[in-house]
Amino acid sequence: MTDLSWEQKADDFSLYGFTDLPSVHDRGAVVVTHGEGPYIFDTKGRKYLDANSGLWNMVAGFDHKGLIEAAQAQYARFPGYHAFFGRMSDQTVLLSEKLIEVSPYDRGRVFYTNSGSEANDTMVKTLWFLHAAEGKPQRRKILTRVNAYHGVTAVSASMTGKPYNSVFGLPLPGFIHLTCPHYWRFGQDGETEEQFTARLAAELEATIIKEGPDTIAAFFAEPVMGAGGVIPPSKGYFQAIAPILKKYDIPLISDEVICGFGRTGNTWGCETYDFMPDAIISSKNLTAGFFPMGAVILGPELADRVQAAAEAIEEFPHGFTASGHPVGCAIALKAIDVVMNEGLADNVNRLSPRLEAGLAQIAQNPNIGELRGVGYMWALEAVKDRATKTPFDGSLSVSERIANTCTDMGLICRPLGQSIVLCPPFILTEPQMDEMFEKLEKALKKVFAEVA
Ligand SMILES: *Cc1c(COP(=O)(O)O)cnc(C)c1O
């Protein structure tokens, strides 16, 4: 051990992921020691309101007693096991039953991973396996959207529609990105939102025909795009695309890693946007961030077909060492109960109008071009000119500056492109929400005064 500062040690020994390096070298990492409710504390004793729930996931805050006790009890009882060779923990069995019960399906099957990326990866492999088993090995192409975020493994990064993946030589071939359903940014002059949606639906069908319907494995979508900038779908989007996918027998997979378990005001984002996916991808809130875990939830039709394909070769040759980890499953069972039955989901429903109204007030600032979101996930997009939607010059790093200014004021929020993301934990009280509004508004005014 050296006597370097925490910041220096972090800087010397970490390969930082998704971190603005000039900014972290300059400011030092925030080294976090513990949390209380929605607040985190660092090695300097500073206190921050985390308006991003960690990374969208710590919806019950950072010290929830019931979740800690559930973890401790399971560690004392049975601290680890796998789910291979016909063995799995009792908690794993209980969680699968629970996930089907709370899913939109009356029956189905669940497969566990350690992350959302692995869950998407698993879903793609499962579909490649299924199509090959059904005599269509050429059905391998994956359709997603520009600005989609599906994770960072080679496959899930290929599904992600962000330019930064080009530094890895990704996407892999066969991953196709359709237009992002963000009307404010991508709608054309004179185009209504309905016409915009219709254009995107037509693009989907034209792409399917061009590629060949028999070459496409699936279409994946987040109900609300999260890491792409909190982008709710344009009006009628899922109603327009679902029938096209059905027509060509292409599975629709809902990536609910952020939206699942209450973030949009319902248990699932597909409920909020009224569509029925063929399978659901879950992670993040699944354990309220208390354990790394993801799940693929297959609806009845895919469950039957995948099961039949596995029976035919007597095995589904896939699994992670920690798939269905008993501690993760015990925590997830508790987290589902906490979110659904301890008033957390109710808080989102009761207080999201208040959250929206407070942010709408802040969005009157002429340098905010758009406020968008639903439930407890929102973004404010900064613009140089609201009328023309002209962004600030990238070299000004406006959103990083806003986030850094917020951090200095004791508020954590995240820059995403030119937007600032607010996705607070579901336990946020009304005074804590007001604290968030006050600090955010102050930070925005300060930064816009500097860059205007
Ligand atoms: C975070 C996220 C993922 C990836 O999950 P990891 O646990 O970080 O691998 C996938 N899809 C969506 C929608 C996400 O927000």
The ligand as an SDF file (V2000), in Angstrom:
LIG
                    3D

 15 15  0  0  0  0  0  0  0  0999 V2000
  -27.3600   -1.2910  -19.1400 C   0  0  0  0  0  0  0  0  0  0  0  0
  -28.0580   -1.8800  -20.2790 C   0  0  0  0  0  0  0  0  0  0  0  0
  -27.6350   -3.0890  -20.8670 C   0  0  0  0  0  0  0  0  0  0  0  0
  -26.3530   -3.7370  -20.4600 C   0  0  0  0  0  0  0  0  0  0  0  0
  -26.3710   -4.1930  -19.1490 O   0  0  0  0  0  0  0  0  0  0  0  0
  -24.9590   -4.4800  -18.4160 P   0  0  0  0  0  0  0  0  0  0  0  0
  -25.4000   -5.0950  -17.1230 O   0  0  0  0  0  0  0  0  0  0  0  0
  -24.2620   -3.1800  -18.2530 O   0  0  0  0  0  0  0  0  0  0  0  0
  -24.2150   -5.4350  -19.2630 O   0  0  0  0  0  0  0  0  0  0  0  0
  -28.4110   -3.6440  -21.8510 C   0  0  0  0  0  0  0  0  0  0  0  0
  -29.5380   -3.0600  -22.2770 N   0  0  0  0  0  0  0  0  0  0  0  0
  -29.9840   -1.9060  -21.7580 C   0  0  0  0  0  0  0  0  0  0  0  0
  -31.2630   -1.3200  -22.2360 C   0  0  0  0  0  0  0  0  0  0  0  0
  -29.2400   -1.2740  -20.7520 C   0  0  0  0  0  0  0  0  0  0  0  0
  -29.6500   -0.1070  -20.2660 O   0  0  0  0  0  0  0  0  0  0  0  0
  1  2  1  0
  2  3  1  0
  2 14  2  0
  3  4  1  0
  3 10  2  0
  4  5  1  0
  5  6  1  0
  6  7  2  0
  6  8  1  0
  6  9  1  0
 10 11  1  0
 11 12  2  0
 12 13  1  0
 12 14  1  0
 14 15  1  0
M  END
$$$$
